Amino acid sequence: MRKFVAILLCAVLGVTQVTAQTKTIKGKVTEDGKKPIANASVVVKGSTVGTKADEQGNYTLAVPANAKVLVFSALNFVAQEASIGSKSEINVVLTSVASELQEVIVTGYGTTKKAANTGSISTVKAAEIENLPFSSVDKALQGKVAGLQSVAASGQPGASQAILIRGASSINASNSPLWVIDGVPVNAGDASRLQTTGNLLSTLNPNDIESISVLKDAASQSIYGSRAANGVIVITTKKGKGGKTKFRFDTEVGQSDVAYQNEKYKPLNAQQYLDITREGLVNGGYSAAQIASTMTALGQGNGIDFNWYDNIMRKGQQQQYNFSAEGGNDKTTFFLSGGHFYQEGTSINSQLRRNNINVRINNKATEKLNISFNLNAGNVNQRAPLAGGAFGNPLLSTYFLLPSYSAYKADGSYNYVLNSGLHNTVALSEMDKRFLRQTSARGSVTGEYKILDNLKFKSVYGIDYNNLEEDQYNNPLHGDGVASGGRAFAYYTRYFNYVWTNTLDLQQNITRNGDLSTSTQIGYEAQKSAGYFSSLQAQQFPPSLALTYPASGASPTTASATISDYTFESQFASTNLNYQNRFVISGSFRRDGSSRFSAKNRYGNFWSVGGTWNIDREKFMSNIKFIDQLKLRGSYGVNGNAGIGNYDAPALYGFGFNYNQLPGSAPTNVGDENLTWELNKPMNVGLDFSVLKNRVNVTFDYYVRTSENLLLSVPLSNTSGFGSATRNIGSMENRGVEFAINIVPIQTKNLRWDMDFNFSNNKNKILSLPKDADIISGNYIIREGQSLNTFFLREWAGVNPANGDPLWYSDNKRTSTTNVYPGAAARILAGQALPKYFGSFTNAITYKGFNLSAQLYYNFGNKVYDTWRGYYLGSGFGGTFNKVQRQLDRWQQAGDITDVPKYVYGGNKGFNNGSTYNLNDGSFIRVRDIQFGYTLPKSILDKVKLGSANIYVRGTNLFTWVKDDNLPFDPEQGTGSATNLNVFIPKTVTVGLSLSF
């Protein structure tokens, strides 16, 4: 009995001891503090002790007495830790991955939280660029980011945009930003050699983009070293979220037309043209017989009034379809998408067709190892007409071909005799061939290994492959091919770029309580980019229009091929020191080596420092409840511009020269072993603040960018055999302010109104040039103290009301005039091509299921030069070219007050020569985007088993207001602001449908 009592007592004591070693904790896991998260995992950190929450998010867990931390996690939510202490109830609110991403900013080689960011970074989200009717992402960026100027020089589908971030930093080297897609620096811009455009970014579907970060200051961009001088645009493509597979389908169809056309600059009809030509012949002193014969030759009496404009311009069709699927589990997630995009330009021979796929797979191989793979591939087929002064340019013929001659003969066949020296481009649209086929593949394989909880290694191997095939055929019957009996060209271009990046990231708490922490990254990167270029040409073709390739030419086919490549090698490091998220200090250093420079200057060092003070986290701010964020930041650093030719630095010899029937070589580049990087030294001070529960959010930046060691062409002695050589001489400055504000004036259960406004002001100034010498190029001048691309022209003085002669000022004080163009005064500074102010204003209203949004884009303070005014307005080229409606405002009798001189067949005092008469104010406001849509309510969606459904109608570039009513063409004309008769920029109206299920 005693033994039994002893055993029972031991058992009771043992059970009591076990019970004392555990305790029970209960609680609830929710989303946003309200919605329960079913099946959320609750685990004691560092052990296998855990449980799952029920359908209501409730859990109960017996934990060891020595347990200190619980880890809460759920699919598509950010894991969270909670200290146990003496608590018996722990309620946790988890943040969704989507919400977490909103507070995370993608930077160079990583991410940072908004509070810890020391740089000037703007982010564009997926919803802002999805389903826009643009063929490439660079077009979609216009107006989205303060300080980023995105300008179209052409409305050709697939044409590249000219993008400047905080102004132009170079005179002769590249001013384009560095594009980074999923961590891989890629080739961008126009890669065509035969066609008018070939945008490498046109193969990337904007619908596959998750976010775009624009890095604008030293703290954010200098980690990219020698390629960061013009800013960095970082694109992150979409990746899958775990859970049940979700599908999405988007479609959009519509039509485009010319966005802006001044009615005063449309061509004359036949009767108007013939009447004004007769007047010009009389004013020119021609005899009656000469007048009669000339008028007959120009089509008088033939009864033809052909509208070349209406036969060449058109309403373009447009459509796009996108389908995606995403899903996975806690180990593997995937995102798959495919898309088709088709767009016609606003003129004949202008179109683009793109097909693309996107694959992204992420796998958690082990608790420490993550592996991901992504591939974005696309194929573009494009037709683009000639541009500029090419006789086969349909836009040129629209304005210059005579309306008294038709594109067709009486029997319906094409008319090849137009009496203007130009070509029948309506006929050439079928008889000639111009094609571009482009295939691109961008992808990467990433491995990330967690060495310790706070130490991880990451390796990314990425590729960027671009292949362009260009074909041109000029038939032997009519047009440019007649002189050579027909001709054909075949160009092949291939760019292959690979990048291998390895980084080591360390997160470390310096103090035990975590008040002071640091994050450090070190890395190594190697890049090689190789280009292969070949071309074929042949002449003397048979009259059959079916034989269009060089192999069909009778003359010997000429061929050439070249290879060009460059390499980069880089070591870099970045760190930041964070004290309670109140004070953050950051720094970066990068050492770049480039094969483009001689061994003497092959390596360069680039760095940055930055700091942030989150004032709202100070104790003295605790009682100011209406301020949600108040943050001061600043940065300074040095980065570079390596945007020069691959072989500009070394002295070169070229082969293929013949001397006395023998092969030989000759110098082709004088070279300079002292040639080095252009340097950019940006300083930035910024302020961010949010008030009224984040209903008002403001960002303000002031910056100064100084560019040094500019690459300029300097004259050489004639004995060198070269006229000039590239040297590092000169400096330039960009100084400006940026302002962005987001306001939510109304936010109720059913109604929300968002307002966004951004403003940019940049002042560009040349600081120094070699030997203080002006550089004059065409209609522009580069002069110390002036802006890059300042117009330099003779000054127009108007029309003499007594006799209708054109006048120019003959002195710079405007005290005297002359009607003899060579006797006019020296050219004057006539304004700048770059705008002084630009930005956008956006409103978005949602009411229940309805949504309405509109974006206005504005641009002020620049001039636009009309290159072709002397041809279609005036008479310097006789009567063989048609004129525009404004020609009807000409001077006709003494006393007439007008700015269009007397019309004289054969020319009036050199009026056709360039002067400030060709210059217009380029200020404009454009309705960039407007959309009205309806989202079906959940009650209907549940019945048809859809996740979401939205139908909408959208318009882009619907209305354009210009300050100068004499501006003939669209005010967007590239950064040089000079018209070149490219395909007109379109306005589009589309309807779309978006479904998820």
Buried (B, 14 or more C-beta within 10 A) or exposed (E): EEEEEEEEEEEEEEEEEEEEEBBEBEBBBBBEEEEBBBEBBBBBBEEEBBBBBBEEBBBEBEBEEEBEEBBBBBBBBBEBEBEBEEEEEBBBBBBBBEEEBEEBBBBBBBEBEBBBBBBBBBBBBBEBBBBBBBBBBBBBBBBBBBBBBBBBBBBBBBBBBBBBBBBBBBBBBBBBBBBBBBBBBBBBBBBBBBBBBBBBBBBBBBBBBBBBBBBBBBBBBBBBBBBBBBBBBBBBBBBBBBBEEBBBEBBBBBBBBBBBBBEBBBBBBBEBBBEBBBBBBBBBEBEEEEBBEBBEEBBBEEEBBBBBBEBBBBEBEBBBBBBBBBBBEEEBBBBBBBBBBBBBBBBBBBBBBBBBBBBBBBBBEEEEEBBBBBBBBBBBBBBBBBBBEBBBBBBBBBBBBBBBBBBBEEEEEBBBEBBBEBBBBBBBBEBBBBBBBBBBBBBBBBBBBBEEEEBBEBBBBBBBBBBBBBBBBBBBBBBBBBEBBBBBBBBBBBBBBBBBBBBBBBBEEEEEEEEBBBBBBBBBBBBBBBBBBBBBBBBBBEEEBEBBBBEBBEBEBEEEEEEEBBBBBBBBBBBBBBBBBBBBBBBBBBBBBBBBBBEEBBBBEBBBBBBBBBBBBEEEEEEEEEEBBBBBBBBBBBBBBBBBEBBBBBEBEEEEEEEEEEEEEEEBBBBBEEBBBBBBBBBBBBBBBBBEEEBBBBBBBBBBBBBBBBBBBBEBEEEEEBEEBBBBBBBBBBBBBBBBBBBBEEEEEEEBBBBBBBBBBBBBBBBBBBEEEEBEEEBBBBBBEBBBBBBBBBBBBBBBBEEBBBBBBBEEEEEEBBBEBEEBBEBBBBBBBBBBBBBBBBBBBBEEBEBBBBBBBBBBBBBBBBBBBBBBBBBBBBBBBBBBBBBBEBBBEEEBEBBBBBBBBBBBBBBBBBBBBBBBBBBBBBBBBBBBBBBBEEEEBEEEEBEEBBBBBBBBBBBBEBBBEBBBBBBBBBBBBBBBBBBBBBBBBBEBBBBBB
